[in-house]
């Protein structure tokens, strides 16, 4: 029986996904082994590679996330409301800090969200998000996503790992 190299990649990805799907309250570091091209893997910026996508999904958090049963749950946003016309989603961000210690603010989350949208430009996910009209920082920890048309599946789209937010501010002391 002859195994070709892509088979090993698929097995490595499946093993990584199984490890990543384990949940709990433990936020400690864990190791990920990915076979293949290492370009962009360590930074998590290369969403076109399997390794880059795995690292990105493991190191960022979106406004919302999926729980073990596939339901949308709070993540960076601790709550949200949808306007009656379905064209505005208003998110109240949790009190906390980014990985570099800077506080999570509406403005920093808006910038991170726009960067995430830019990173998926030209992908099928970007086409699904074509109805987004504007992202506004409306108060200290409140952002609003305005839509050109109602998108009842927006929360499910926002929970995708590709839309996880990464703060690109300065590290403390810089």
N, C-alpha and C positions, 0 to 999 in steps of 0.2 A: 504494500500500500504506500503510495507516494503522496506526501503532503507538500503543498506549495506554500510559499511564504505568506500569501494573503490569509491562509487558514490560521496561521499563528497570530496574525494581527487581530483577526476576528475573535479568537479565543482570549487574547489579552484584553481586548475591549470589553468582552463579556465579563471577564473576571473583575475588571475595574468597575464596571457598572454594578455588579453584584456587591462589591465592597462599598461603593458609594451609596447604594440604596439602603444600607443598614442605617437605622436612625436611632436616636436617643439624645440625651441631653449632654453628652460628652462632646466638647468642642476642642479636644486636643488635636494635635497634628497627627497626620497619618501619611504613610508613604504610598505613592502611586507609581507603578511600573508600566510604561507604555512602549511597545515595540514600534519602530518606524522612525521617521524623520524627526529630529529634535528641534528643528527650526520653529520658533514661536511657542514651543511646548512649555518651557519654564515660565515664560511671562504670562501665558494664558491669553495672549492677544491674537493668536492665529486661530480664528474660529473655523477655518477651512480644514484643519487637520483634526483627526480624532483625538490625539493627545492634547492639543491646544484647547479643544472644547472641553475635555475632561478636567483639565487644570482650571480653566475659567469657571466651569460649573461648581468646582469644589472651593473656589476662593472668593466668590462674589455672592451677593444676596439681592434679590429683586424687591420691588415694592410688595409683591405677594409671592406665594410659593404654593406648591402642591403638598398635601399631607400624604400619608401612606395609602389612603384610599382614593387619591386623585382629586380631592376637593381643594378648592382655593382657600388658603389660610393667610393671615397676616404675616408679613416678614419685616421689611423696613417700615412699611406703613402698618400702624397698629389698628387702624380702622379706615373706612372709606364710605362715601355715599355716592350714589348715582342720581343725577337729576331726573325729574319726571320725563323729560323729552329724550333721555338716554344719550345726550350728546356732551355730557360733562361728567367726569369722574374726579372727585375731590378726595385726596388722600391726606390723612393726618399721620405724619411720620412719628415713629417712636422716639423717645428720648434716648440718646446714645451717642456713640462716637464711631468714626470710621477706623479702619485698621491702624492708621497713623496717629490716632489720638485726637484728631480734630472733631468738633461736634457735628453731628448730622443736622444740616439745615435745609430748608426748602431750596435755597439757591444752589447749594452743593449737590443736592439730589437731582435738581433740574439739569445741571451741567452733566452729571454722570449719566442721567437718562438719555440726554441728547447724544452723548458719546456712544452709548449702547446702540441707539438707533442708527448712528453713522456706521458703526461696526457691522451691522447686519444689512447695510444698503446693498441692493442687488441680489438678495437672497429671497427664497420663497416667503420667509417670515416678514421681510420688508413689504412684500406685496400684500400680505394679510393686514399689515399696519398702515396701508395707504390711506385709510380714513382718518388718521390722526391729523388734527389741524394745528394745535399749539400746545405747548407745555409751559405753564406759568408757575412761578413761585409767588403765592398770594399772601403768605404770612410767615412767621418764623419757622414753623415746621409743617406748613400746609402747601401742597402742590396740587395743581389742577391740570388734568389732561382734557383738552377740548377736542371734540370730534366733528368732522364735516358731516357725518351721518351716524346714526346709532350703530353701535357695534356690540351686541349682547355677549359676544365671546371675548371681549377685550381682557377681562381678568385672566382667562385661560392663556391668552397670548402673553400677558405680562409675567406670568409664572414660568415662562420658558427660560432655561438657563442662559441662553444667548442675551437676554435682556437683564441679566444681573448687573447691579450697579457697582462700579469701581471708582472710588474717589481718587482723583489725580492731584490732590493738593500737596503742599510741602510737608515734609516730615517735621515733627516737633523739633524746635531748636534751630530751624533753618531760616 
